[in-house]
Amino acid sequence: MADENNQTPGESDFHQAIARRGDQWYAACLRITRNPELAGDAVQDALLNAWRKRRQFQGGAALETWIHRIAVNSALSLLRARRPVSDTDPDEAMANDEPSPEDHQQVRELDRDLQSAMRSLSETERLCFVLKHLEDWRLQEIAEELDASLGTVKQAVFRAVKKLRGSMPDLRSA
């Protein structure tokens, strides 16, 4: 556990966090990058950055949450550096990291439908939707990260939701 005096996480804290949340970090990065290699690179970069900056960890959030945020930021940075975005099929990318069919059939079907529907979104709409609704970022945080106005982010999220509702009519009744 982190040292009681300074909250600096140790090696075992990182190993436990990776074991508990590594798959979630990868999945989040994959939704952002739509590229399995970039997603893996983002998680690896995040873990290295988190380890190097572990003394800056203040314990205000869980270690897993702190690393998750670093991973999402790494994915966004890698995505910006690699324009245009890879055309990797998100369905193929997600197939490598799916839960067992018996346990998560509905989740997989929803994810598949969502990934398919998200192809109709512009890159800005997709990023804003993922960060707002899948990563739980606040609109102001998204605007700052994407260097866009708050109004632009709100419009992108609104357009994304509207398009997704049209593409996924089953969600409208739910």
Rosetta blueprint (number, residue, H / E / L):
1 M L
2 A L
3 D L
4 E L
5 N L
6 N L
7 Q L
8 T L
9 P L
10 G L
11 E H
12 S H
13 D H
14 F H
15 H H
16 Q H
17 A H
18 I H
19 A H
20 R H
21 R H
22 G H
23 D H
24 Q H
25 W H
26 Y H
27 A H
28 A H
29 C H
30 L H
31 R H
32 I H
33 T H
34 R L
35 N L
36 P H
37 E H
38 L H
39 A H
40 G H
41 D H
42 A H
43 V H
44 Q H
45 D H
46 A H
47 L H
48 L H
49 N H
50 A H
51 W H
52 R H
53 K L
54 R H
55 R H
56 Q H
57 F L
58 Q L
59 G L
60 G L
61 A L
62 A L
63 L H
64 E H
65 T H
66 W H
67 I H
68 H H
69 R H
70 I H
71 A H
72 V H
73 N H
74 S H
75 A H
76 L H
77 S H
78 L H
79 L H
80 R H
81 A H
82 R L
83 R L
84 P L
85 V L
86 S L
87 D L
88 T L
89 D L
90 P H
91 D H
92 E H
93 A H
94 M H
95 A H
96 N L
97 D L
98 E L
99 P L
100 S L
101 P H
102 E H
103 D H
104 H H
105 Q H
106 Q H
107 V H
108 R H
109 E H
110 L H
111 D H
112 R H
113 D H
114 L H
115 Q H
116 S H
117 A H
118 M H
119 R L
120 S L
121 L L
122 S L
123 E H
124 T H
125 E H
126 R H
127 L H
128 C H
129 F H
130 V H
131 L H
132 K H
133 H H
134 L H
135 E L
136 D L
137 W L
138 R L
139 L H
140 Q H
141 E H
142 I H
143 A H
144 E H
145 E H
146 L H
147 D L
148 A L
149 S L
150 L H
151 G H
152 T H
153 V H
154 K H
155 Q H
156 A H
157 V H
158 F H
159 R H
160 A H
161 V H
162 K H
163 K H
164 L H
165 R H
166 G H
167 S H
168 M L
169 P H
170 D H
171 L H
172 R H
173 S H
174 A L
